[in-house]
Amino acid sequence: MAISTGGGGAETPMSDINTTPLVDVMLVLLIIFLIAVPVAIQTIEKLRLPIMVSQESKDKVENLLLTVSTTDDAGRSAGEPGYEGASRNGECRIYFNNITPVDSTELRDMAYKRLDTIVKREGGPEALRANPEKIPQVHIRGDVNAPWRCIAGAIFNVQISGYPTVGFISNPVDPKG
């Protein structure tokens, strides 16, 4: 460890940085955040998010939203009177943009037409390669009781249509159990 005593004849300015005030400020900020974060988290838990109806926008590229479910044990689809929830033995049901029920062939055709329209509107595949954030994605919201064969079929059909990225939407875990 070296100490500069200032002697030796040459009067040069000292160029060392005094880090003590910086460390003091950082410790004070750390203590403030340790106290403030738990208070902020408790207030955020009471936040209620609105439920919005999805609408297709004309001014920007939007992701394709798919809901995958099955019929109930009696063969009724979601939205029909008496629907008791998805059954693992039920028939697959896919909803295009969370609204329109489609089968596998319709899903493939509608997804291809939608992607083709977006690619043409943006100026072709080269323009999308130059600006990758404009490439739409597919977001799948699968029912917890929907069998994997239904979800895998939806993934297969949208990837055949040309969508490069498929993601999943899930509901957050309820902190109160």
MOPEDA-V896890 format. One line per field, one symbol per residue. phi: phi as a letter, one per 20 degrees, with the letter a starting at -180 (. if undefined). psi: psi as a letter, one per 30 degrees, with the letter a starting at -180 (. if undefined). burial: b if it has 9 or more other ideal C-beta (glycine too) atoms within 8 Angstrom, else e. Layout:
BEGIN
phi=???
psi=???
burial=???
END
This chain:
BEGIN
phi=.dceeneoneddffdfeeegffffffffffffffefffffffffgefdefddefcfeeebfdfedcddbcfefeneegnefnfdofcfefefcddflmcefcefffgffffffffffffffeooffffffcffeffddddddffeffggffffffgfffffofeccccdceffffen
psi=kkkjffagekikkkgkkjfeeeeeeeeeeeeeeeeeeeeeeefeffkkklkkkkkkkfflkllkkkkkallaffgklkfkkgkglkkfglkkkkjkhgejklaeeeeeeeeeeeeeeeeeefgleeeeefifffkllkkkjkkffkleeeeeeeeeeeeeffkfkklkklklkjfg.
burial=eeeeeeeeeeeeeeeeeeeeeeeeeeeeeeeeeeeeeeeeeeeeeeeeeeeeeeeeeeeeeeebbbbbbbbbeeebbeeeeebeebbeebebbbbbbbeeebebebbbebbbebbbebbeebeeeebbeeeeebbbbbbbbbbebbbeebbebbbebbbebbbeebeeeeeeeeeee
END
